Amino acid sequence: MENRNISFSPPDISELEIQEVCDALRSGWITTGPRVKEFEKRLANDVHT
């Protein structure tokens, strides 16, 4: 049987995304808090619920 490798592409993560993650970690709010509330609000708006 021939071994085949599947090439992975490197992640496409912007500096802004890295900064947002760092800011969230520094805030002490990871699973709850204002960022989660804002995410939930935007997601609900996007899916019309």
N, C-alpha and C positions, 0 to 999 in steps of 0.2 A: 504494500500500500504506500502510495506517495504522500509524503508530508507536505502540507500546504500551510503557508503562513498568511494570516490576514493582517494586512497593514492597518495600523491605527493612525488616525490623524491627531496632531497635537490639539489640545483644547484651545478654543478661541475665547479667551477671557480678557476683557478690556481692563485698563487701569481703573476706570470708574467702578467696574464691578468688584475689583480687588479692594478698592477704597471703601465701598459700601459694606463689604464683608468685615473688613477691619473695624469700621465704625460700629457695626452691630456687635462684634465681639467685645470691643472696648466699653460699650454701653452697659454690659452686664445683662442685657435682655436678649436671650437667644431663642427661647421657645414661646415666649409670651411678650406682651408689651406693645409699644406704639408702632413698631415696624410691622409686626404681625397684623395688628388691627388695620393698618393702611393697606397691606397686601390683601387681606380678606375683603376689604371694601372694594378695592380695584378689581379683584377677581369676580366678586359678585356682580359688579357693574358689567364686566366683560361678558359674562355668561347669562346676563339678564335675569338674575334671581333677586 
